[in-house]
Structure formats: structure tokens, C-alpha cells
């Protein structure tokens, strides 16, 4: 029950690699998520996070409407298999200094896990301790 698949978000939010940073940000707002996968020719080729937008667009005073997702995305996509333990996911995220990790099954992305998902995990694991 400590496997990643029980705590990941199964809805994969993605945008085109040609989407503007403005469109990416609006998608994140609309879907209440902190990251989106970047898609090109039916394949996921990268990931963009709120941090990427702030560091690669806003901090560099670029106009978000003029910046394409492909030019600011992080790649390769770091992923973990869905049957791995949450502790392994946490260590992998720490090693790569990321807050969002793709979850895969047989090399196909099936979900996303964010640092926020660990709250649900810890509440479920430790929240209802018997005395």
C-alpha cells in the first residue's frame, strides 16, 4: 500500500511543445496543477513546472506570450515505475532536486506524483495511529 500508484494523480495534463508560456501557465491555473508534460508528435518530450516558468521566463524578463514551451521545458522527463515505494520516489525526487515526477508502467507515463502528494501519503500512513 506504500506504492506510488496509490498516491499519484492519474490525470495527465499536457500541452503542445509549441504552446506559449502564457498558455502553459493558464493550463496550470485551470487544472490546479504545478506542472504539465510537454507533448510533441504524440510523445511526451519534457515537463514544465511553476518553478521553470518563474526562473526561465519571469526572472529573465521574457514576454510569456512569446516564449514556446519547448524552449523552456526540462528534459529528459524523470520517471519512476508505479510499483516503486513512496520512499523511493521521495529519494529520487531529492536526488534530482525536483518536485514533480512522472509515474510509468512499462515505460509509458500513466500519472504524475508531486511533492504535495506526500502529504496525503503521510496522513494515510501515520494519521490514524491506534493508541
C-alpha positions as CSV (number, residue, x, y, z in Angstrom):
1,X,0.0,0.0,0.0
2,X,3.0,2.3,0.0
3,X,3.4,2.1,-3.7
4,X,3.4,5.2,-5.8
5,X,0.4,4.2,-7.9
6,X,-1.9,4.6,-4.9
7,X,-0.9,8.3,-4.5
8,X,-0.2,9.6,-8.0
9,X,-2.5,11.8,-10.0
10,X,-3.9,9.7,-12.9
11,X,-5.0,12.7,-14.9
12,X,-2.0,13.6,-17.1
13,X,-2.1,17.3,-18.0
14,X,-0.1,18.1,-21.2
15,X,0.3,20.9,-23.7
16,X,1.9,21.2,-27.1
17,X,5.6,22.0,-27.3
18,X,4.5,25.0,-29.4
19,X,2.3,26.4,-26.6
20,X,3.3,29.7,-25.2
21,X,4.4,30.1,-21.6
22,X,1.2,32.1,-21.1
23,X,-0.9,29.1,-22.3
24,X,1.1,26.8,-20.1
25,X,0.5,29.0,-17.0
26,X,-3.2,29.2,-17.9
27,X,-3.4,25.5,-18.2
28,X,-1.8,25.1,-14.7
29,X,-4.3,27.6,-13.2
30,X,-7.3,25.9,-14.9
31,X,-6.3,22.4,-13.8
32,X,-4.9,23.4,-10.4
33,X,-1.6,21.7,-11.0
34,X,2.0,22.8,-10.7
35,X,3.4,21.0,-13.7
36,X,2.4,19.9,-17.2
37,X,4.0,17.5,-19.6
38,X,5.1,18.8,-23.0
39,X,3.9,16.9,-26.0
40,X,5.3,16.7,-29.5
41,X,4.1,14.4,-32.2
42,X,2.1,12.3,-29.7
43,X,5.1,11.8,-27.4
44,X,5.9,13.4,-24.0
45,X,9.2,15.2,-24.6
46,X,9.6,17.3,-21.5
47,X,8.0,18.8,-18.4
48,X,7.3,22.4,-17.3
49,X,6.7,23.4,-13.8
50,X,5.7,26.6,-12.0
51,X,9.4,26.9,-11.0
52,X,10.5,26.7,-14.6
53,X,8.1,29.5,-15.6
54,X,9.4,31.8,-12.8
55,X,13.1,31.0,-13.4
56,X,13.2,30.8,-17.2
57,X,10.6,33.4,-18.1
58,X,9.6,35.8,-15.4
59,X,13.1,36.2,-13.8
60,X,14.6,36.7,-17.2
61,X,12.0,39.4,-18.1
62,X,10.8,37.5,-21.2
63,X,7.3,38.0,-22.6
64,X,5.4,34.8,-21.7
65,X,3.3,35.1,-24.8
66,X,6.4,35.0,-27.0
67,X,8.1,32.0,-25.3
68,X,7.4,28.5,-26.5
69,X,7.1,25.6,-24.1
70,X,9.8,23.6,-26.0
71,X,12.4,26.3,-25.3
72,X,12.0,26.3,-21.5
73,X,10.9,22.8,-20.7
74,X,13.1,20.4,-18.6
75,X,14.2,17.2,-20.2
76,X,14.5,14.3,-20.0
77,X,11.4,13.5,-18.0
78,X,12.4,11.9,-14.8
79,X,10.1,9.0,-14.0
80,X,9.6,6.2,-11.6
81,X,7.7,2.9,-12.0
82,X,4.2,2.8,-10.4
83,X,5.1,-0.2,-8.2
84,X,8.0,1.6,-6.6
85,X,7.6,2.7,-2.9
86,X,6.9,6.3,-2.0
87,X,10.2,6.4,-0.1
88,X,12.0,5.6,-3.3
89,X,10.1,8.3,-5.1
90,X,10.9,10.8,-2.4
91,X,14.6,9.9,-2.6
92,X,14.6,10.1,-6.4
93,X,13.0,13.5,-6.4
94,X,15.5,14.7,-3.8
95,X,18.4,13.4,-5.9
96,X,17.3,15.2,-9.0
97,X,16.1,18.3,-7.0
98,X,12.6,18.1,-8.5
99,X,9.1,18.5,-7.1
100,X,7.2,16.6,-9.8
101,X,8.0,13.1,-11.1
102,X,6.3,11.1,-13.9
103,X,5.0,7.7,-13.0
104,X,5.3,5.0,-15.6
105,X,4.3,1.4,-16.3
106,X,6.2,-0.5,-18.9
107,X,7.9,2.8,-20.0
108,X,4.6,4.5,-20.6
109,X,3.7,7.5,-18.4
110,X,0.5,6.8,-16.6
111,X,0.4,9.5,-13.9
112,X,2.3,12.2,-12.0
113,X,3.4,12.5,-8.5
114,X,4.2,15.8,-6.9
115,X,5.7,16.8,-3.6
116,X,2.2,17.7,-2.4
117,X,1.1,14.0,-2.8
118,X,3.4,13.1,0.0
119,X,1.0,14.9,2.4
120,X,-1.8,12.5,1.6
121,X,0.6,9.6,1.9
122,X,1.9,10.6,5.3
123,X,-1.6,11.3,6.6
124,X,-2.8,7.9,5.4
125,X,0.2,6.1,6.8
126,X,0.6,7.9,10.1
127,X,-2.5,9.9,10.7
128,X,-4.7,7.3,12.4
129,X,-2.3,5.7,14.8
130,X,-4.0,3.4,17.4
131,X,-3.1,4.1,21.0
